[in-house]
Amino acid sequence: MMGGIFGKTTSNREMVELQIVGRGISDERVLNAFLETDRIHFLPEDKLNSAYSDSPQPIGFEQTISQPFMVAEMTELLELKSTDRILEIGTGSGYQTAILSRIVREVYTVEIIPELSQRAQEVLRKLEITNVRFKTGSGFDGWKEFAPFDGIIVTAAPEGIPEELVEQLADGGRMVIPVGMRYQIQTLFKITKVKGKSHIKNCGSVAFVPMVGGPDYI
Ligand code: SAH
């Protein structure tokens, strides 16, 4: 993979400036979280030279670490506050998890592939991040024990909006979720719960790996 329109980006700072600030992300807390969290820690050994590339990268098990800008955009859409408790579905590399952990009080993250959850836990431990709880299992169930959440971020795409996740969103809470058919272009939705009612906004087209093991999948 070439460096794309930005050529070869060689540092985390340059990645933030060109790909994230350069595309209009302006929330200071989001930008600081990215500057504090070097993406190189989240790539497998054989992908280190793509650490700052403007694209998703394979992390094994047919999964990917998301494009930095996508992580930034979803994080900004969540309108995070420092007191928030956030649920993340799809821990993957732990990159998005680490970014969230820099901004909010607590992050609860669920991953269906045990090896990925394990690896992410080790990376976050090395980075001395201590406000994250990990669970291995299906994200369709959310994490009832710790609900309701001020924000929910889903980083794999289900074919519809899972009822149970909306259920676990606090009043005033925000959920950011890609929805669509497997391996087709999906739509990023932002759902805001106000007085028990869900308001849905279309935030454009995206491409995520499928959310597996749900009611629509065999
Ligand atoms: N935020 C991650 C993205 C990882 S890709 C990162 O930037 O690294 C999406 C992840 O969702 C994959 O690790 C995949 O295994 C996981 N996933 C897929 N279906 C899931 C489900 N039903 N429950 C929990 N995690 C799921």
Residues whose N, C-alpha, C, O or C-beta is under 5 A from the ligand:
A	BS01	SAH	Q63 T64 I65 S66 I89 G90 T91 G92 S93 G94 Y95 Q96 V110 E111 I112 I113 L116 G137 S138 G139 F140 T155 A156 P210 M211 V212 G213
